[in-house]
Amino acid sequence: MTAFRVWACGVLCVALAAPAFAAKRPHKAAILSTGVYLAAEFDAATTYHALHSCGNQCYEANPLVRPFARNPGIFVALGASAYAVNYLAGRLQSHGHAKWATALRLVTIGTHVGAGAYAVALTH
């Protein structure tokens, strides 16, 4: 127990003695990229849960996602679609079309959040 206290005290002293570095704000594109992934996974989780809770009465309306909708592959499929959106937005941004890249990411986030919210509404 005393060894742990000595270690904890040493870590605390080093942390407090180190100069405080200002944390850089993340770039807007990085925040939006993260938002695309989170929104896609929110959509996948709510769709997966909604389809499992209603049995065979419900189905996935999107024909591209339908083969993956009733198994955990939906997380991979929507994660891959989020990666594709972020890749295309990154290419747009690198070619000087930052506004279009932001618009693409925002539309994608809105679409996935809307679909996820609809799936949540169906389960309640």
C-alpha positions in Angstrom: 0.0 0.0 0.0 2.8 2.4 0.8 4.5 1.7 -2.5 1.3 2.7 -4.3 1.1 5.9 -2.3 4.7 6.8 -3.1 4.1 6.1 -6.8 0.8 8.1 -6.8 2.5 11.0 -5.0 5.4 10.9 -7.6 3.0 11.0 -10.5 1.0 13.8 -8.9 4.2 15.8 -8.3 5.4 15.3 -11.9 2.0 16.3 -13.3 1.8 19.4 -11.2 5.4 20.4 -11.9 5.2 20.0 -15.7 4.4 23.2 -17.6 0.8 23.5 -18.7 0.5 23.2 -22.4 -2.4 24.8 -24.2 -4.4 22.1 -25.8 -5.1 22.8 -29.5 -8.7 22.9 -30.6 -9.4 20.1 -33.0 -9.9 21.1 -36.6 -13.6 21.5 -37.7 -13.1 18.7 -40.3 -11.9 16.3 -37.6 -15.0 17.0 -35.5 -17.3 16.6 -38.4 -15.5 13.3 -39.4 -16.0 12.0 -36.0 -19.7 13.1 -36.1 -20.1 11.1 -39.4 -18.8 7.9 -37.7 -20.9 8.4 -34.6 -24.1 9.2 -36.5 -23.6 6.1 -38.7 -23.1 3.8 -35.7 -26.1 5.4 -34.0 -28.1 4.6 -37.0 -26.8 1.0 -37.2 -27.4 0.4 -33.5 -31.0 1.7 -33.5 -31.8 -0.1 -36.7 -30.4 -3.4 -35.4 -32.3 -3.0 -32.1 -35.5 -2.0 -33.8 -35.4 -5.0 -36.2 -34.7 -7.4 -33.4 -37.4 -6.0 -31.1 -40.3 -6.2 -33.7 -39.5 -9.6 -35.1 -40.5 -10.4 -38.7 -43.1 -7.6 -38.9 -40.4 -4.9 -39.7 -37.9 -4.8 -42.5 -35.1 -2.5 -43.6 -36.2 -0.1 -46.3 -32.7 0.7 -47.7 -31.9 -2.0 -50.2 -28.1 -1.5 -49.8 -28.3 -2.1 -46.1 -31.0 -4.8 -46.1 -28.7 -7.8 -46.4 -26.8 -6.7 -43.3 -29.7 -5.3 -41.2 -30.6 -8.3 -39.1 -27.0 -9.3 -38.2 -24.1 -7.4 -36.7 -22.7 -6.8 -40.2 -24.8 -3.6 -40.3 -22.1 -2.0 -38.0 -19.4 -2.8 -40.6 -21.5 -1.8 -43.5 -22.5 1.6 -42.1 -18.9 2.1 -40.8 -17.7 1.5 -44.3 -20.2 4.0 -45.7 -19.0 6.6 -43.1 -15.4 5.9 -44.2 -16.4 6.5 -47.8 -18.1 9.8 -47.0 -15.1 11.0 -45.0 -12.8 9.9 -47.8 -14.8 11.8 -50.4 -15.1 14.8 -48.2 -11.3 14.7 -47.6 -10.7 14.6 -51.3 -13.0 17.6 -51.8 -11.3 19.5 -49.1 -7.8 18.8 -50.4 -8.9 20.1 -53.8 -10.1 23.4 -52.4 -13.8 22.6 -51.9 -14.0 22.9 -48.1 -17.6 24.1 -48.2 -18.7 21.2 -50.2 -16.8 18.8 -47.9 -18.5 20.3 -44.9 -21.9 20.2 -46.6 -21.4 16.5 -47.5 -20.5 15.6 -43.9 -23.4 17.6 -42.4 -26.0 16.1 -44.8 -24.6 12.6 -43.9 -24.8 13.3 -40.2 -28.4 14.6 -40.5 -29.5 11.6 -42.6 -28.1 9.1 -40.1 -29.3 10.9 -37.0 -32.8 11.2 -38.6 -32.9 7.5 -39.5 -31.7 6.5 -36.1 -34.3 8.8 -34.4 -37.0 7.2 -36.6 -35.9 3.7 -35.5 -36.0 4.8 -31.9 -39.5 6.2 -32.4 -40.6 2.9 -34.0 -39.5 0.9 -30.9 -41.4 3.1 -28.5 
